[in-house]
Amino acid sequence: MRLDLVELTESSWSEGDKSPTTYTEHVNIRVVELVHVQELVPAEPSKKGRFGR
C-alpha cells in the first residue's frame, strides 16, 4: 500500500480585501494494487480403465 499526503491550496481576492484569503487542506491518499488471481480448475477424476477398475 502506498500513502501520499497532498496539500491543496486555494486563494481568493475579493474587491474590498487588502490581501488574499487562502484556504489550505491536507488530504491523505491511499493506493493499493489489486492482483487478480485466476482460480485453478479442479481436475476431473481419472477415467476408469477398460475393465471398470
For each residue, the residues with C-beta under 8 A, 3 or more apart:
1: 30 31 32
2: 30 31 32
3: 28 29 30 31
4: 28 29 31
5: 26 27 28 29
6: 26 27 28 29
7: 24 25 26 27
8: 24 25 26 27
9: 22 23 24 25
10: 22 23
11: 20 21 22 23
12: 20 21
13: 17 19 20 21
14: 17 21
15:
16:
17: 13 14 20 21
18:
19: 13
20: 11 12 13 17
21: 11 12 13 14 17
22: 9 10 11
23: 9 10 11
24: 7 8 9
25: 7 8 9
26: 5 6 7 8
27: 5 6 7 8
28: 3 4 5 6
29: 3 4 5 6
30: 1 2 3
31: 1 2 3 4
32: 1 2
33:
34:
35:
36:
37:
38:
39:
40:
41:
42:
43:
44:
45:
46:
47:
48: 52 53
49: 52 53
50:
51:
52: 48 49
53: 48 49
